[in-house]
Amino acid sequence: MNMKKYMQISEIIDWQHPTILELAKKVASSHQTPEAIAKACFEWVRDEIDHSCDYQMNPVTCKASDLLKYKTGFCYAKSHLLAALLRANGIPAGLCYQRLSIHDNGKPYSLHGFNAVYLPEIGWYRVDARGNRQDINAQFIPPTRKISLSK
């Protein structure tokens, strides 16, 4: 499989930005394997960047480097930062989206963003750095998927 497209830089996943590179190196510094580095990046984004809705924070961010600047973002923006940190550490990462019913019974809907990360020992593994709260417990425990919607 060609992993090149899962390592690209873009306007939104600006992993070559100096602040992204500095953080990626710092987060990975005490870890040896791609899985350990991916877990450390996931936990950093999940725990250190506030979910804009949970904390009623502005501005609305999208670009990975802006999340570092403002320390807040919605789920999709947090997935951009996680992809940037992973790619900066040489770990292929993609974006995933899921349509959710806001009230669990049809319309209105929202779009939820999370990631898929390629781990050499496992393959593609989905992770959700949205941020935990009392009713959400997203974890990085491959090969088990524990995204924000699983209890």
Secondary structure by P-SEA (a helix, b strand, c coil): cccccccccccccccccaaaaaaaaaaacccccaaaaaaaaaaaaacccccccccccccccccaaaaaacccccaaaaaaaaaaaaaaaccccbbbbbbbccccccccbbbbbbbbbbbccccbbbbbcccccccbbbbbccccccccccc
